[in-house]
Amino acid sequence: MPTQKLTFKNARGETLIGRLDLPVDGVPDAYALFAHCFTCSKDLTAVRTIGRALNRAGIAVFRFDFTGLGESEGDFADTNVSSNVDDLVDAANFVADTFEMPSLLIGHSLGGAAVLMAAERLPEVGAIVTIGAPAQPEHVTHLLQDSLAEIEASGEACVRLAGREFTIKKQFLDDLEGTNMERIIGNLRRPLLVLHSPVDNTVGIDNARAIFQVAKHPKSFVSLDSADHLLSRPSDATAAGNIIAGWARAYLPARRRPSWHDDIHDNRTVVRTEEGLRTEVMANGFGLVVDEPLAVGGTNSGPTPYDYLAAALGSCTSMTLRLYADRKGWPLEAVTVEIDHSRLHAEDCRDCEQETSRMDRFERTVTLEGDLDEIQRQRLLQIANRCPVHRTLESQIQIDTQLA
């Protein structure tokens, strides 16, 4: 997916670093702003994975490092939840000034509490999503339990979190007190999606229940089943991204972008490749996507051209058998056709009748379901070789090419 590295200044004059992940065509339907978890960064694998799922749905995602984390300037020791909320508001205004106001705020863990708080100051945002978020920001103090006494006595302490050392000052703890999250969530008046794992050992599921109970409708809750707090399994992060993308569609601005195929009104097949190898197809009025794997320079966003060729042969075979069996009144319940395509040197093929430098082989396996006798099954096998696409592939083909 196309990515742009962007920088902006927060209200304190520090430079914060972010990345804007765009849909493949580079033209988003809407923008989302992502707030990462406590002491994490914009480059956490789960953040990027969720972003890719949203990109596939046409949503651009702006992820950035809070002050003092990742690539951003500033001293983390001088930050707190309130400063994170300020950073979020600054990030949203930057995206609004550069592109357009984000329609969606997404927050992971303490970032979830931050987006709920920031939404008060961003009335233009259309919908909010929290992932593994605490109902109260002070929930984070349980991570500092062994150092709380030192922080209170000395004013600060060096704390080891997620394998890294951070300085936490007393002002961080003081800032956590007095935040009325119940009032903030109750007055949100925006669609809210709460995602949480019932086995989250960092932020318990009771937090999701508290957020959901206080929030007004429209609100939704989805369990992330066996996911851990950081969504470290790619499948969990992908699932979360797909859920968010599907849910958000009901609340994002409905826009219809002009497309290159708007003027195609007949049964032609027209394909268009712009940047990269991802190719859009209009075939008899139906839209398709063709691509190649990442290993050969594609984005793996659709089947390859040869996949479609195999699909054409397989589907034509199954349709032909269906029509023949129906005409005969035979009890054929279903047809499954498996196609395996390979390219061989001619000398590797014992059945080759013509000498060519290379040849293509389609191995076709047909499974027939139904109470068919052996004579019927063998006849259907013969008919499989008579499907129109099979005959086309075995015939001499003439392709005429000209410039438009």
C-alpha positions in Angstrom: 0.0 0.0 0.0 1.3 3.5 -0.7 2.8 5.2 2.4 3.8 8.9 3.0 6.0 10.0 5.8 4.7 13.2 7.2 5.8 15.6 10.0 3.9 18.2 12.0 4.3 20.4 15.0 2.4 19.9 18.2 1.2 22.8 20.4 4.5 22.7 22.3 6.5 23.2 19.1 7.9 19.6 19.0 8.1 17.8 15.7 6.0 14.6 15.6 6.5 12.0 12.9 3.6 10.1 11.3 2.9 7.9 8.3 -0.2 8.1 6.1 -1.1 4.7 4.7 -3.3 5.0 1.6 -5.4 2.6 -0.5 -3.7 1.0 -3.5 -5.1 3.6 -5.9 -4.0 6.4 -3.6 -7.5 8.0 -3.4 -9.2 7.3 -0.1 -12.9 7.5 0.6 -12.2 8.7 4.1 -9.4 9.2 6.7 -8.8 7.5 10.0 -6.5 8.7 12.8 -4.8 5.9 14.9 -3.6 6.4 18.5 -1.1 3.7 19.5 -0.9 2.0 23.0 1.1 3.2 26.0 4.9 3.3 25.3 4.3 1.7 21.9 4.8 3.4 18.5 3.1 3.9 15.2 5.1 1.0 13.8 3.7 -1.7 16.1 2.9 -4.6 13.9 -0.8 -4.7 14.9 -1.2 -1.0 14.0 0.2 -1.5 10.5 -1.8 -4.7 10.0 -5.1 -3.0 11.1 -4.2 -0.1 8.8 -3.7 -2.4 5.8 -7.2 -3.9 6.3 -8.7 -0.4 6.4 -6.7 0.6 3.3 -8.2 -2.4 1.4 -11.6 -0.9 2.3 -10.6 2.5 0.8 -9.8 4.2 4.1 -6.5 6.1 4.6 -4.9 5.7 8.0 -2.7 8.3 9.7 -0.6 6.8 12.5 2.0 8.9 14.4 4.3 8.6 17.4 3.2 10.5 20.5 5.7 13.0 22.0 9.0 11.3 23.1 8.2 8.0 21.5 9.3 6.4 18.2 10.7 9.0 15.8 8.9 12.0 17.4 10.7 14.7 19.3 10.3 15.5 23.0 10.9 13.9 26.4 8.5 11.0 27.2 9.1 11.8 30.9 7.3 15.1 30.5 4.2 13.7 28.9 1.0 12.4 30.3 -2.5 11.4 29.1 -3.5 15.0 28.7 -0.5 15.8 26.5 -1.3 12.7 24.4 -4.8 14.0 23.9 -3.3 17.3 22.8 -1.1 15.5 20.3 -4.1 13.7 19.0 -6.0 16.9 18.4 -2.9 18.5 16.8 -2.6 15.4 14.5 -6.3 15.5 13.5 -6.0 19.2 12.7 -2.9 18.6 10.7 -4.7 15.9 8.6 -7.6 18.2 8.2 -5.4 21.1 7.0 -3.4 18.9 4.7 -6.1 16.5 3.4 -9.5 16.5 5.2 -10.7 16.0 8.8 -10.5 12.4 9.9 -13.9 10.7 9.9 -12.7 7.9 12.2 -10.7 7.9 15.5 -9.1 4.5 16.5 -7.3 4.0 19.8 -5.5 1.0 21.1 -5.1 0.4 24.9 -4.4 3.8 26.6 -4.7 5.3 23.1 -8.3 4.2 23.3 -8.9 6.3 26.4 -7.1 9.2 24.6 -9.4 9.1 21.5 -12.5 9.1 23.7 -11.1 12.2 25.4 -10.0 13.9 22.2 -13.4 13.3 20.6 -14.8 16.0 22.9 -12.6 18.5 21.1 -13.1 17.1 17.6 -16.9 17.3 16.9 -16.3 16.8 13.1 -15.1 13.2 13.7 -17.9 10.8 12.7 -17.1 7.6 14.6 -14.9 6.2 17.4 -13.2 2.8 17.9 -11.4 1.5 21.0 -9.3 -1.6 21.1 -8.5 -3.1 24.5 -9.0 0.3 26.1 -9.2 1.0 29.8 -12.4 2.5 31.1 -10.3 4.9 33.3 -6.8 6.2 32.3 -5.5 5.5 35.8 -5.8 1.8 35.0 -2.3 2.2 33.6 -0.9 2.6 37.2 -1.1 -1.2 37.7 1.8 -1.4 35.2 3.8 0.9 37.6 2.8 -0.9 40.8 6.4 -1.7 41.8 7.5 1.9 41.3 4.6 3.9 42.7 6.1 4.4 46.1 9.4 5.6 44.6 7.6 8.0 42.2 5.6 9.4 45.2 8.7 9.8 47.3 11.2 11.0 44.8 9.0 12.6 42.2 10.1 10.1 39.5 11.3 6.6 38.8 12.9 4.6 36.0 10.4 1.9 35.0 10.9 -1.0 32.7 8.0 -1.5 30.3 7.8 -3.9 27.3 11.5 -4.5 27.6 12.5 -0.8 27.6 13.2 1.7 30.3 11.1 4.9 30.7 11.2 7.7 33.3 7.8 8.2 34.8 7.3 11.4 36.8 4.7 12.2 39.5 3.0 14.6 37.2 2.0 11.6 35.1 0.2 10.0 38.0 -1.3 13.4 39.1 -2.7 13.9 35.6 -4.5 10.5 35.7 -6.6 11.6 38.7 -9.7 13.6 38.3 -10.5 12.6 34.7 -14.3 12.0 34.5 -14.4 9.3 31.8 -18.0 8.4 32.6 -19.1 11.9 31.7 -16.9 12.0 28.6 -18.1 8.6 27.3 -21.8 9.4 28.2 -21.6 12.7 26.2 -19.7 11.2 23.2 -22.8 11.3 21.0 -20.9 9.5 18.2 -21.1 5.9 17.0 -18.8 3.8 19.1 -17.2 0.4 18.5 -15.6 -1.4 21.4 -13.2 -4.2 20.6 -11.8 -6.3 23.4 -10.5 -9.7 24.1 -12.0 -11.7 27.0 -8.6 -13.1 27.8 -6.8 -9.7 27.8 -4.5 -9.9 30.9 -3.3 -6.3 30.6 -6.6 -4.5 30.4 -9.4 -6.8 31.6 -12.7 -7.3 29.8 -14.5 -5.5 32.6 -13.2 -2.3 31.1 -15.0 -2.9 27.9 -18.2 -3.6 29.8 -17.9 -0.3 31.7 -17.3 1.7 28.5 -20.2 0.0 26.7 -22.6 0.5 29.5 -22.0 4.2 29.8 -22.0 4.9 26.1 -25.2 5.9 24.4 -26.4 4.3 21.2 -25.3 3.8 18.4 -22.7 1.5 20.1 -21.4 -1.9 19.3 -19.2 -4.5 21.0 -17.2 -7.2 19.4 -15.2 -9.8 21.2 -11.7 -10.5 19.9 -11.9 -14.1 21.2 -8.4 -15.4 22.1 -6.4 -12.3 21.1 -3.7 -11.0 23.5 -3.6 -7.3 24.5 -1.2 -6.2 21.7 -2.9 -8.3 19.0 0.5 -9.9 18.4 -0.9 -12.6 16.1 -1.4 -11.2 12.6 -4.7 -13.0 12.2 -6.1 -11.2 15.3 -5.0 -7.8 14.0 -6.3 -8.5 10.5 -9.7 -9.6 12.0 -9.9 -6.4 14.0 -9.1 -4.3 11.0 -11.7 -6.1 8.9 -14.3 -5.6 11.6 -13.5 -1.9 11.9 -13.7 -1.4 8.2 -17.0 -3.2 7.9 -18.6 -1.4 10.9 -17.3 2.1 9.9 -18.8 2.0 6.4 -22.3 2.7 7.9 -20.9 6.0 9.5 -18.4 7.3 7.0 -19.3 9.8 4.3 -20.8 8.1 1.3 -18.9 9.2 -1.8 -18.8 7.9 -5.3 -15.5 8.8 -7.0 -15.5 9.1 -10.8 -13.8 6.0 -12.3 -12.1 5.2 -15.5 -14.8 2.6 -16.3 -17.8 4.9 -15.8 -18.2 5.3 -19.6 -18.1 1.5 -20.3 -21.7 0.5 -20.9 -21.4 -2.6 -23.1 -20.1 -6.2 -22.7 -16.5 -5.5 -23.6 -13.7 -6.6 -21.2 -11.5 -3.6 -20.4 -8.5 -3.7 -18.1 -6.4 -0.8 -16.7 -3.1 -0.8 -14.9 -1.8 2.4 -13.4 1.0 2.2 -10.7 2.5 -1.2 -9.9 1.0 -4.4 -11.1 -2.5 -4.2 -9.5 -5.0 -4.1 -12.4 -8.7 -3.3 -12.5 -11.0 -5.2 -14.9 -14.4 -4.4 -16.1 -15.8 -7.6 -17.7 -19.4 -7.4 -19.0 -20.2 -4.8 -16.4 -18.6 -6.7 -13.5 -15.5 -5.3 -11.6 -12.5 -7.6 -10.9 -9.0 -7.1 -9.6 -5.9 -8.9 -11.0 -2.5 -8.8 -9.3 0.7 -10.7 -8.7 2.3 -11.9 -5.5 4.6 -9.6 -3.5 7.6 -11.7 -4.5 7.3 -10.6 -8.1 6.5 -7.0 -7.5 2.7 -7.1 -7.0 0.6 -6.3 -4.0 -1.1 -9.6 -3.7 -4.6 -7.9 -3.8 -6.2 -10.3 -6.3 -5.7 -13.5 -8.3 -3.1 -13.6 -11.1 -3.9 -13.6 -14.8 -3.2 -17.3 -14.9 -5.5 -17.8 -11.8 -8.3 -16.3 -13.9 -7.4 -18.5 -16.8 -7.6 -21.6 -14.6 -10.9 -20.3 -13.1 -12.3 -19.8 -16.6 -11.5 -23.4 -17.5 -12.8 -24.8 -14.3 -16.0 -22.8 -14.2 -16.8 -23.5 -17.9 -16.3 -27.2 -17.2 -18.6 -27.3 -14.2 -21.3 -25.3 -16.0 -21.1 -27.6 -19.0 -21.6 -30.7 -16.9 -24.4 -29.1 -15.0 -26.3 -28.2 -18.2 -25.7 -31.7 -19.7 -26.8 -33.6 -16.6 -29.9 -31.4 -16.3 -30.8 -32.0 -20.0 -30.4 -35.8 -19.4 -32.3 -35.7 -16.1 -29.3 -37.3 -14.3 -29.1 -37.0 -10.5 -26.0 -34.7 -10.5 -26.1 -32.8 -7.2 -22.8 -30.8 -7.5 -19.6 -30.5 -9.5 -16.2 -29.5 -8.1 -13.4 -28.9 -10.5 -9.8 -28.5 -9.3 -7.3 -26.9 -11.7 -3.5 -27.1 -11.4 -1.6 -25.1 -14.0 2.1 -25.5 -14.8 4.5 -24.6 -17.6 6.8 -27.3 -18.9 9.5 -27.8 -21.5 8.1 -29.7 -24.4 10.5 -32.5 -24.0 9.2 -33.1 -20.4 5.8 -34.0 -21.8 5.4 -37.6 -23.1 2.0 -36.8 -24.5 3.2 -33.9 -26.5 2.3 -34.2 -30.2 3.9 -30.9 -31.4 7.4 -29.9 -30.7 7.4 -26.5 -29.0 10.0 -24.9 -26.7 7.5 -24.7 -23.8 4.0 -25.8 -23.2 1.2 -25.1 -20.7 -0.4 -28.0 -18.8 -3.8 -27.8 -17.0 -4.4 -30.7 -14.8 -8.1 -30.9 -14.1 -9.7 -33.1 -11.4 -13.5 -33.4 -11.5 -15.5 -34.5 -8.5 -19.1 -35.5 -9.2 -21.7 -35.6 -6.4 -24.9 -37.5 -6.7 -26.3 -41.0 -7.3 -24.7 -41.5 -10.7 -23.9 -44.9 -12.2 -20.5 -45.6 -13.7 -21.7 -45.1 -17.3 -23.1 -41.7 -16.4 -19.8 -40.7 -14.7 -17.7 -41.7 -17.6 -19.9 -39.9 -20.0 -19.7 -36.7 -18.0 -15.9 -37.1 -18.0 -16.0 -37.1 -21.8 -18.3 -34.0 -21.8 -15.8 -32.2 -19.6 -13.4 -32.2 -22.6 -16.0 -30.5 -24.7 -16.6 -27.3 -22.7 -16.2 -24.2 -24.8 -13.2 -22.8 -22.9 -11.4 -26.2 -23.2 -12.0 -26.1 -26.9 -10.7 -22.5 -27.1 -7.5 -23.4 -25.3 -6.8 -26.4 -27.5 -7.6 -24.5 -30.8 -5.4 -22.2 -32.8 -6.0 -18.7 -31.5 -5.5 -15.5 -33.4 -4.9 -12.3 -31.4 -4.9 -9.0 -33.2 -3.3 -6.0 -31.3 -3.5 -2.4 -32.3 -3.0 1.0 -30.7 -6.2 2.9 -29.7 
